[in-house]
Amino acid sequence: MENLLLMMAPLFSSKLLLVLFFGTLFGLILGVLPGLGPTTGGALILPFTMTLDPLSAIVLLTSIYCAGTYGGAITAILINTPGTPAAAATCLDGYPLAQKGEAGRALGMATVSSTVGGIFSVIILVFFAPLLAKLAYEFGQPEYFALAIFGLTMLASIGDGSPIKNLIAGAFGILISTIGKDFMTSIDRFTYGINELSEGIGFIPVVVGLFAISEMLTQSTLLNQVFKRVALKAVKLPSLNDYKLTWKTILRSSGIGSFIGVLPAEGGTVASLIGYSEAKRFSKKPEDFGKGSIEGIAGAEAANNAATGGAMVPTLALGIPGSATTAVILTGLIIHGVRPGPDLFREQPEFLYGIFGAMLIANVLFFIFGFFGAKIFARITLVPNKILWPMIFAVSVCGTYSLSQSIIDVWIMLLFGVIGFFMRRYGFSVVPVIIGLILGELVEGTLRQSLVIFDGNWLMFLTRPIALTFFILSLIALAFPLLRSKKRKKIL
Amino acid sequence: MNNVQNKKRANKSLPFFFKDEFKVSFIIIFISTILLITTFTFDIVPPILNRGIQPATFPKGLLILIIGLTLIIYYLSIKKPWKVEKKLPKTFFLTLLSFLIFVIVSKTLDFFLAISLLSIFVSYYWGERRILYLILVSVIFPIIVFIFFETILGLRFPPGIITNIYYQV
């Protein structure tokens, strides 16, 4: 009861409501614009959060996360281009249905299923995160090391790319985290005598570079691309018949999305693909999928929004990001002096339940904005790239500079923009780099402390049941992409 | 789609060292090897201070892992070549050039002048010809961003010919 009241706190604070309002609005705009998204947006807005108190800052970031994930569906349905990678599966049926003159119905279903998925996942978050945090009290350094390894092996199965390329990208991310003074011995590593590198490479320059700047370079190759936008009169609430047809799919996908979200490093993209394929598998009309099936839209959208709450579970309970955007939120927490983990649940419940409540409200807010404003948001896609991207560049540069007031950070951002562009061109996902970078210190630190405990005996890891379980799960995670590709070939 | 197929066809007829798979794998392995060699120059701490392993051990392990995995992806690419999109257009290289100009101008002249120059350069080469819009992206918007960061975040931007006028240095 007390926790429920804490969750309702944002409703009674005009400041938090204002932050939620703008966060949701900004998240929707970012989600609608192809190439941007909640991860880039979160990274760009991070410097601005310094003017806010920790709760407002994280509420802003989480509302961007929730609304941005939904916003991708608007562009997926109207112009057949997912605004965010998580909305890729929505294109498969959303656009064909819109082409049949039912864009309003498609968007209505996407809005309702996203909201249900989002709210379902917040409920999971409220119940599951404290349990996981309690469990984490049992964790010592070896268990945290095994957990981080599990998180990294999960990178193999993210996105559509090659699992081995994802692992290389993840290892690259960890390698970046080793640049600078070794945090245990103060020995310089990969600094090449450059003083600015002694402090290591910041998270924000890398994220903004890999997402915003590399996307700018990608857009420079797509200038002749013409989007065909389907006309939209108004968003329609699903009919009773649509509800009858999809309620099971929405609930199933909400469960799938929340579960996938909880897994370290996974996120909305994987959740929506699995949600979509499961919707097809259970459907009475699987032959309609890909031709404008309303169940397909419901399955994908409920799952990707359900992943938002799920991804916050390991982020808050263990300090292990559940997705690329939660890695940005994790950075936001650290910048504001909040250390995620079990102690946070014991020491600052008002902070945590404030976030949970804000996520719940953000899901309701994006329903209202989406329902009444989708037509206006869709018009944002009409802003030409030749105007939009130079502006994003200006904000990226100033935002990156502002955190440490270092011009080197801006150059690092540009360098990672170029690296990110070529990585994507040759089929390497950039998301593992971000996860690797944020987990790098945890992996190395816990490994070294564990070896001190074990007196250098590596085999001692296998004597710890929780650590052993995570290692076995890691092996399963490495095998998962093979099983998934076989299954997808069969279903899609 | 045709471009991808043409590229794949063209790729098959090329000697192995001209293929994208080889070039990418080679670059990764080459850089990783240089970094691996660098790790041998890291200071060694006495056993009592090394906290489990030497500071160089962890990066060494990572680099060996990257090299090993890259060899695997190269081996797999022989059987199944990568799908690489069409040749990069001129606008890509111009955008890349604008980054270089940005770095030089921000280092030598002024940070905000560099942003303005990049904005007008990119916007123009991406096809914008309307003067009003060029002014919007290269002058008005950077000024708004500058004022926003300066006043709300209390940020002090690096000295330069324009920022010095603002700061009245």
Interface residues (C-beta under 8 A of the other chain):
Chain A: P47 F48 M50 T51 S162 I164 K165 L167 I168 A171 F172 I174 L175 T178 D182 M184 T185 I187 D188 R189 F190 M216 L217 S220 T221 L223 P384 N385 K386 I387 W389 P390 M391 F393 A394 V395 V397 C398 Y401 S402 Q405 I407 V410 W411 L414 G417 V418 R425 Y426 G427 E444 L447 R448 Q449 S450 L451 V452 G456
Chain B: D20 V24 I28 L35 T38 T39 F42 D43 V45 L49 N50 R51 G52 I53 P55 A56 F58 P59 L62 L63 L65 I66 L69 T70 I72 I73 L76 W82 K83 V84 E85 L88 P89 T91 F92 L94 T95 L96 F99 F102 V103 S106 K107 F111 I115 L118 S119 I120 V122 S123 W126 G127 E128 Y133 L136 V137 S138 F141 P142 V145 F146 F149 I152 L153 L155 R156 F157 P158
